[in-house]
C-alpha cells in the first residue's frame, strides 16, 4: 500500500524551532472563517509534552467542534499543531474566547521551554458541586438541563435522576466548573437563574452547593450481570454471525473496514503508523487518546480530509525513550487497541433490568481519569428526538478488560411510541443513539 504521506513531505511540515517562543497570547490563535459554513483554524504553538494533542482534541470535542483535517509537528521540545474545525451542533452558542482559554490551560507555559522541564504540572483538585432540582417531568427535560450545563461550561461528573410516581423528577448533578468560578456568588446565581428560566413554572426547587459525603456515596458502583458486562466491555471484534444488540445495521459492517499498519523503513528515527478507517466525530481524539495511554510520542502527523466517509491518518511516532516501535508484540498490542477504538469507540446496548428496559452506553476512560465529552448530551438528545422519556439515569465507572469504563445507564419510560419489548424498536433506538454519538 502506497503511503498517503510520502516521506519527502516531512520537510514540508513547519519546523517548530523556527516558530520562536510566543507570548501567552500567541500560544493559541483562532482564525475565524470569513462566512457561514467556512472552517475555522486553530493553531497551537507551545512547548511539547506527551499527550498534548489528545488533550487539545478532547477540548475541541467538548466544545462541539468537528475536526475536518489537522497537522502536527514537533522536535521533541516544541510543537506546532494546526486544526481545521467546524461546529457540529447548530443549537449551541460557541464561546471562542472560552475555547481559547481552555486550550491555553493545557499547554505547557513558555517558561517551561527555556528551563527544558517538560513534565506536566500536577493539576489542582477541582471542587465538585451538587446541583439539585425538583420539578415536574416532561419529554426532553433531561436534555434541556444538559444543554444548559453545556452552555454554562459545567462538566457532569456523575448524575442521579429519579422520577416519582406522581410525575415529578429529582435530579442530582455532580458537576465541576471549567471556568473555575462556581465558588463565586455571581456564578452560582447565574447558574440557578439559567435553570429557573429553562424549567419555568415546573421548577419546584433548585439548589447549588459544594458536594459533601453524598458524592462519595454516588461513586459506589452497582453490579452488572456477567452477560451485560461481557456485551459492553468485550474487546473481540464482532463476527457476521453475532446477533447481539451492538450489531444492528450496515454501520457496523462499514466500521470493520479498518486498516492499521506500521512501517519502519521510511524514517531513521520514527515508525510510520498509517490508519485508514470510517470517519466518526472524535476520531482524532480516539486515536491520540490511545497513543497517550500507550505513552507514545508523535513527531509528525497528518489527519487528511474525509473522502467518501473515510479518513487517512499518517503519524510518525516514537516510544517514550525515543526509539522506534520494532517489537512485534508492541505493534500487535497497539494495533489491536486502535482497531477496537475504530470499530466501537462507544458501546450501545439495550437490555432488561427486571421488568424495565435499560439503555446502556459505555466508553473507555483515559488513564489520566478523563471521560469522553458530550456522551450524556448526545444520548439525551437522541431520546428527546425519539420522544422517549427517561425514568431514571445515572453515570458510573467500572473496571473491566484491564481498563476503566464510564457507563451511562438510562431506564426508559414505557409510555412512548415504541414497543420497548420488541427487537425492531430496540434496534431503532440503539441505531439512533449510536449514530448521534458518532456524528453520522
BELJOJO-V579423 format. One record per helix or strand of 3 or more residues. SS is the DSSP state (alpha for helix, beta for strand). FROM is the first residue (numbers start at 1). LEN is the number of residues. If there is no record, write none. Layout:
# BELJOJO-V579423
[[SS FROM LEN] [SS FROM LEN]]
This chain:
# BELJOJO-V579423
[[alpha 7 6] [alpha 16 3] [alpha 24 4] [beta 28 4] [beta 40 8] [alpha 52 11] [beta 65 10] [beta 78 10] [alpha 96 11] [alpha 110 6] [beta 129 8] [alpha 141 11] [beta 154 10] [beta 168 10] [alpha 185 18] [beta 203 8] [alpha 213 5] [alpha 226 8] [alpha 250 6] [beta 259 5] [beta 271 8] [alpha 283 11] [beta 296 8] [beta 310 10] [alpha 328 17] [beta 346 8] [beta 356 9] [alpha 375 12] [beta 390 11] [beta 403 10] [alpha 423 16]]
